[in-house]
């Protein structure tokens, strides 16, 4: 079910056990070779594929194209809103679904900068709606093992406008990628403390503007990207999303003991 393709009566009669899926994207610079809609395009495409696979279990919301991207602003080519406003906007969208009676909601995030405000939003919403089942994920983390097995560019190959994102975009719309502009970029963290990149989390958090770690706006090894690899990556992520939705669509909110019986609440 696709929210924005349905009429009001159809939406009001939709199965309330379906999972409302909200793709979270951004509109920001992606180096010299990828369009600024990359994060939105990838998250939305993955969620559309999820709805195609599970149309009865998924109610797909329109993708949120505006994200929290202050670390890209000094490059230009970026639209961003502040942390608080992003969280408030996301909260209002979630609240609309809750008021319509949907109690399972999944946010599928395509932009790293949205991660923290997404997590804070989950906590705040849960305080006011304790029976709402609200989940959020970064799509690349769902298929971590599969994506790492496909990585060819080394430890720092996947970061931003990188081997992963470029491969996915080449698969989805090869003609939109400026292939003649592709080149590897970025200054990897050799200390191991900060761990720049999608899969290189370090023990110390360090906030940087992207201009501090790359001269092109990209970070990683997009020269290792290909449409064929993007297809395999897309399928791997889609499989994991589908597995999760099959589990989540059946989960209830009751507290369980290890043997599966409902626990007594004090």
Secondary structure in CASP SS format (residue, H / E / C, confidence):
PFRMAT SS
TARGET T0000
AUTHOR 0000-0000-0000
METHOD secondary structure of the structure
MODEL  1
X C 1.00
X E 1.00
X H 1.00
X H 1.00
X H 1.00
X C 1.00
X C 1.00
X H 1.00
X H 1.00
X H 1.00
X H 1.00
X H 1.00
X C 1.00
X C 1.00
X C 1.00
X C 1.00
X C 1.00
X C 1.00
X E 1.00
X E 1.00
X E 1.00
X E 1.00
X E 1.00
X E 1.00
X C 1.00
X C 1.00
X E 1.00
X C 1.00
X C 1.00
X E 1.00
X C 1.00
X C 1.00
X C 1.00
X E 1.00
X C 1.00
X C 1.00
X C 1.00
X H 1.00
X H 1.00
X H 1.00
X H 1.00
X H 1.00
X H 1.00
X H 1.00
X H 1.00
X H 1.00
X H 1.00
X H 1.00
X H 1.00
X H 1.00
X H 1.00
X H 1.00
X H 1.00
X C 1.00
X C 1.00
X C 1.00
X C 1.00
X E 1.00
X E 1.00
X E 1.00
X C 1.00
X C 1.00
X C 1.00
X E 1.00
X C 1.00
X C 1.00
X E 1.00
X C 1.00
X C 1.00
X H 1.00
X H 1.00
X H 1.00
X H 1.00
X H 1.00
X H 1.00
X C 1.00
X C 1.00
X C 1.00
X E 1.00
X E 1.00
X C 1.00
X C 1.00
X H 1.00
X H 1.00
X H 1.00
X H 1.00
X H 1.00
X H 1.00
X H 1.00
X H 1.00
X H 1.00
X H 1.00
X H 1.00
X H 1.00
X H 1.00
X H 1.00
X H 1.00
X H 1.00
X H 1.00
X C 1.00
X C 1.00
X C 1.00
X C 1.00
X E 1.00
X E 1.00
X E 1.00
X E 1.00
X E 1.00
X E 1.00
X C 1.00
X C 1.00
X H 1.00
X H 1.00
X H 1.00
X H 1.00
X H 1.00
X H 1.00
X H 1.00
X H 1.00
X H 1.00
X H 1.00
X H 1.00
X H 1.00
X H 1.00
X H 1.00
X H 1.00
X H 1.00
X H 1.00
X C 1.00
X C 1.00
X C 1.00
X C 1.00
X E 1.00
X E 1.00
X E 1.00
X E 1.00
X E 1.00
X E 1.00
X H 1.00
X H 1.00
X H 1.00
X H 1.00
X C 1.00
X H 1.00
X H 1.00
X H 1.00
X H 1.00
X H 1.00
X H 1.00
X H 1.00
X C 1.00
X C 1.00
X C 1.00
X C 1.00
X C 1.00
X C 1.00
X C 1.00
X E 1.00
X E 1.00
X E 1.00
X C 1.00
X C 1.00
X H 1.00
X H 1.00
X H 1.00
X H 1.00
X H 1.00
X H 1.00
X H 1.00
X H 1.00
X H 1.00
X H 1.00
X H 1.00
X H 1.00
X H 1.00
X H 1.00
X C 1.00
X C 1.00
X H 1.00
X H 1.00
X H 1.00
X C 1.00
X C 1.00
X C 1.00
X E 1.00
X C 1.00
X C 1.00
X C 1.00
X C 1.00
X C 1.00
X C 1.00
X C 1.00
X C 1.00
X C 1.00
X C 1.00
X C 1.00
X C 1.00
X C 1.00
X C 1.00
X C 1.00
X C 1.00
X C 1.00
X C 1.00
X C 1.00
X C 1.00
X C 1.00
X C 1.00
X C 1.00
X C 1.00
X H 1.00
X H 1.00
X H 1.00
X C 1.00
X C 1.00
X C 1.00
X C 1.00
X C 1.00
X C 1.00
X E 1.00
X E 1.00
X C 1.00
X H 1.00
X H 1.00
X H 1.00
X C 1.00
X C 1.00
X H 1.00
X H 1.00
X H 1.00
X H 1.00
X H 1.00
X H 1.00
X H 1.00
X H 1.00
X H 1.00
X H 1.00
X H 1.00
X H 1.00
X H 1.00
X H 1.00
X H 1.00
X H 1.00
X H 1.00
X H 1.00
X H 1.00
X H 1.00
X H 1.00
X H 1.00
X C 1.00
X C 1.00
X C 1.00
X C 1.00
X C 1.00
X C 1.00
X C 1.00
X E 1.00
X C 1.00
X C 1.00
X C 1.00
X C 1.00
X C 1.00
X E 1.00
X C 1.00
X C 1.00
X C 1.00
X C 1.00
END
